[in-house]
Amino acid sequence: MSQTEQPQDHYAETAFRSDAIPRQAPPPEKNVWGKLESNFDVARLPWGNYIGVNPSIYEYEHSESWYRSYQYMGEQDYRRYNMINEMRWSQFVDEDINLFYRFLRFWFVFFSHLFSFIGGGGYFFVGVSIVVLLIEVFMELFWPKNGLSLDIFIIPLCVTALCSIATILRRLYEKNSIRFYKSNKNWSDDVAFCRRTGIVKSSRGDFPFYEFDAFIEMSADMKGNQFHSLKVRHRYPQHSKDERNGLPLDYNFPADGSIAQLYAMWDMLGRYMDVSQPLPDIPRLEPFRHLDPTTKAFDEAGKRGRPATYWRDLYAKASEQELKQRREEHRQVVDAAPWGSRPDLMAQSVPGYGDSYTAEPEDVNAYGRFPNKGDRFVERTEAKDSTVQNKRDNH
């Protein structure tokens, strides 16, 4: 039965419920719980005990991109060609386009975004050309050779014209690319986190969601700047690793800003997959809330506390300045949420799972900075039972 043919009034027996996590096997011996999965892992995040706060990034909170897509596509196409709906959170775009089109699109986007004044690239190249012009003028004034010529202005004028063209092309791309969503945003049902079934589908096989763990992974650039991302990795690599390179099955959930944003992302993913919880109250999922049984019952009971079209009405009326202010206010909410030292429900289901925990900062953002005397590290508390202890309203 295809995804679109699944019954809409119930979940599969395999659906994930945080109050019914089954007993599981310990991980393979080489995957010692006393150490993190990778040298770049900073921490493993706890299961369950949701805070109920969504990350303030990208399309999840107060970003207008989702509304532009929704307006153009309409509800039916938006559900199919959107990254996330009430049934699956896709992780792969399966484009039905030829390689030549992809090649042209790549270089078009590369040119228009690199040289555009939007984002600052154009200003950089124009600035460099002006500096070169000034150097030539300076050299001619103090060490004259052939005299100043209008030809020296050709380079900055050409660079300015090039960047202006790139800016126009980028604006046209951002305005009109949505018209090609059926070839550009054909999100795959075959590589996805599936709420109805509780299964994570991948090219290496299908695995239960509760077999995945979340890690904060740190990377650094050539200048030593640190970056953190959320990695959701399969716990049993002997069943899912890539046979060609031995790499484990994992998914990257990017988030900008503080490490608390990554905790919020994992919290939102857990609530999305947990059918005992309503869908996260984010703009992209609002059109589908009535299609999910748990969420429909939650909303009909008045627990959401918002109109059915809250997000759509907000974006139809709010200015960019208001949305920007809301994003900043919500970012502060995410940073202030009590992410640290929560119990981990998975410790009751996987032998030895909780033995590897070390002290965790009460403010999880301390992971991203040098330790200071004001940081308070505490031990993660032990889960008392297999129920979600914090079922706060998820908005």
N, C-alpha and C positions, 0 to 999 in steps of 0.2 A: 504494500500500500504506500503510495507516495505521500509526501508531507502534506500536500494540499488536500488529500483524500482522507486524512486522519479524522476521526470523530472529534467534534469540538466540545463535547460535554464531559470529558473525563481524561485523566492522564494514564499513561502506560504504567504497568506494575513496576517497571524499573525506574520510574521518576524519583528524583532525589528529594528526600525529606530529612531535614537536619535532626529530627527527633527519632529517626529510624535508620541510623547509619549502621550497616552490618559489620560483623566481625571480619577482619581481613588478615591476610598473611603478612608477616614481617617483610621488610624489603630485603633484597639480596645482600649477602654478607659484605661484599665489597662496597656497598652503599651504607657505610657505617653511620649510624645516627649521631655519633659523637662529633661528627664533622658535617659541615654544610655540603651541599651537592657540588659546589664549584668554588674555586678560589676567589671568585668575584661575588659570591653571595654574601650579603650583609646580614640577612635575617630570614627566618621562615615565619610566615604569618599564621595566626591562629584560625581555626575553623569555627564557624557559628558565632553565637553571642554577638549578633549584629548590632551595630550602632544605629544603622538606618540613615546614614548620611551619604549622599551621592557626591562623586568628585565634581569639582567646579571647572571642568576642562572640556574643550572641544564642543561636541554637540550635546553633551549630557546635561549641562545646565547653562541657560542664558546665552546661547549662541544662535544666531539667526539662520545659519546655513540649513538646518533641518526644515525650517518653515518655508524657505524658498523652494526646496525640493518637494515638500508636501503640496504646496500650491500648484506647482507645475504638473506633478505626476497624478494627483488625485489619490484617493485612499486605496483603491485596488492595486494600482501599479506601485504605489509607495510601499505597500506591504511586501510585495514581491522583490522589488529592486532596492530595498533598504537593507543596510547591514544588519539591523536588529528588528525583530518583530516578536509577537507573543509566543512563537514556537521555536525560533533558533536565533542565535547570535553568531553570525557567519564570520569566518576568519580568512576567507579567500575569495577573490574576484575571478570568476570564470568567464573570461571575455570571448565572445564568438566573433573575433575580428582577425584579419590576416596580419602577418608579420610586417608587411610594408607599411600598413596603417599605424601599427605600434611604433615603428621606427620614426615615421614622420611626426607622430604625436610627441614622442620623447624629445626630439630636437626642437620642436616648436615650443613645448613647455620649458625646456632648458633655456632657450634663448630669451623667451618673453619674461621669465622669472629672474634670470641672472642679470639682465641689463635694464630691467624696469626700474623706474623711480619708486614704484611701490615696493616697500621692503628695504630700500636704501641702496640696492646694487647700482642703480643708475647714477646716483650721487657720487658713489665711490669712483666709478670710471670717469665721470666728468671731472671730478676733483683731481684725479691723476693727470688727465690731459691738460688741465689748467696749470698744474705744477710744472709739467714739462714745458708748457708755453712760457711761464715765468722764468724758468731756468735759461731758455733760449734767449729771451729778452735781456736777462741779466748778463749772459755771456757776450752778447753783441754790444751791449753798452760799454762794458769794461775791456773787452778784447775784440774790438770790431774786426770783421773779416769782409763780408759781402754786403753789409748793411741790412737793416730791417726790411722785411718784405711782408706783404699781406698773406703770403703763402703760409706763414707760421700759424695763422688762425684757422687753417683748414682742418687740422687734426681735432682741436676741441669742438669746432662746429660740427664735424662729421660724427664725433662721439656723442655730442648732444642730440643730434638728429637720430642716431641709432637708438639711443636710450629712450627717446620720445616715441619712436615707432614700437619699441618693445613694450612700453607702458600702455600704448593703445591696444596692442595685441593681447596683452595680459588682461586688460579690462574686458575686452570682447570675449576672451576665453572664460573668464570667471562668470560673465553674464549669460553666455550661451552654451557652455559645456553641459549644463543640465539637460539640454534638449537631446543629448545623445546618451542618456543614462542607460538605455537598454543594451548598449555596447560597452559603455564605460563603467557601469556599476551593477553588473549582473552578479550579485553576491551568491556564492555557491551554497547549496544545502548539504553538500557532501563533506565540507570541512567546517564544522560548526559546533557550538555548545547548544544542545537541544534541550529546552525546558520540558517539553511534554514527555520525553522519554528518559531524561536524566543521563543521556549518553553524550560523550564528546566524540564526534566523528572526525576521522582523519584519513589520510592516504595510507597510513600504516595499520589501520584497523579501528574499530570502535571500542571505547573504554568507558566505564562508569565515571561520572564526575567525581565521586568520592575517592578515586584513585589518584587524583591530582593534588599537588601541593603548591602553594604560592610562595615565592621568594622575592626579596628585594635584591636586585643585582646591580652592582656598581661597575661603571666603566669610566675611562679617563681619556681625554684627548692628548695631543702632543704637548700642550701647554700645561698639563697637569690638572685641568679642570675636571671635576667629578660629575658624572651623570648617573642617575638611578632610574631603573625601570622595573616593572612588575613582570616576573616570569612565572607562568603557570605550567608546572612540569609534571609529567607522569612519574609516579612513584616507583613503578616496576619496569625499569628500562629493558629488562630481559625479554619483555613482551612487545616493546614498542620502539626500540632504538632503530635508527637508520642503519641498514645492513652495509651501506657503502662507506659510511664514515664513522659509524658507532655513536653518533650524537643522539642524546635522548629526545623524546618527543616533548616539545614545550611550545608555549604560545606567549607572545609578547603583547602586553597591554600598556601602551605608552601613556604617560601622563606628565605634564609639565608642572613646574612649581615645586612644592615641598613634598617630602616623603609621605606626609599625611595624605596626600592625594592618591598615592599608591595603595595605602591602606583602605581608603574610601573606594577605590576601584575594585579591590578584592571583595570588600563588603557588598558592593553593588552586584558583582558577578555571582556571589553566593546567594543573595536574595533573588536574583533573576532565575537561577537554577532550582531554587528551593520552592517546591510547589505548595509548601505550607505557608509561604509568604506571598503577598501580592506582588505584582510586578513593580520594580522601582519606578517611582513617580518622576519620570524624565520626559522631556518633550517628544523624543522619537518613539516612545512606547505609548503615548497617550491615545493615539487613534486605535489602538488594539486592546485597550484594557477590558472592554466589554466582551472580547473573544476568549479571554482566559478565565476559567471557572473560579479560581480562588480570588482573583482580582475583581471579578464582577460581583461576587458575594460581598467582598470587602467594601466596594464602592456603594453598593445598594444598601448596605447597613449604615451608610453615612460616615464611615471611619476615615475616608480619604479627606474629608473636610474641604473639598474643592469642587467647583463645577466640572462637569464632564469635559468641557472644552477650555479648561483653565489656561493651558499653555498656548493653544491656538489664539485665544482672545488676547492674551498678553502680548504675543508677538505681532498681532495685527495692529495693536495700538501703541506699543512702547517704542520710544526713540532709542537710537543707538547709545546715547548718553545714559539713559535709564538702565539699559541692559548692562552697560559697562559697570555702573554702580552696583547693580544686583550681583554681577559676577564677583566683584571685589568683596561685597558683604558675605557672599556664600563661601568664598575662599577663606575668610576669617572663621566661619563656622566649621569648615573642614579642619583647619589647623587647631581649633580649640577643642575638638571632640576627644573624648578619652580613649584613644586607640591603644595605648600601652597596657601591658600586663593583664590582658583578659584571659579567661580560661579557654582551653582548646578542646572542643568536643571530640576531635579525632584521636586524642590521647587514649580514649576508652576503647577504641576500635582496632588500633594497630599496635601490636606488642612492641614496647620499647620506644614508642613515638615521642613520649614526653621526656625521655631521659636526656635528650640533647639540648634542652633549653638552657640558655644562659640568661644572665640578668638583662632585662630589656628596659630601655629608657622610658620613663613615664611620659615624656614628650618624645614621640618617635622621630621627630625632626632632628633630634640629636645625632641620629645615624649619619646625617649628611654634613656634619660640621665637626671641628676638633672638639674633644671633650673639654668641658670647663667645670668649674666648681659648682655652678648652678644646676647642672644636669643631675637628676635623681634616677638611679637605676634600681629596679625592684624585680623580684622573681615573679614569673607568671603564675597566677593562682591556678588551683586545680579545679577542673570541672566536677560538679557534684552529681550530675545526671546527664542523660542524653537528650535534653530538651534545650531549646534556645531560650536562654535566660533573659534576654533583652529583646522583647518584641515591640519596640517602639514604632510608632507610625513612621513609615518610610518616606517621609518628605521633610 
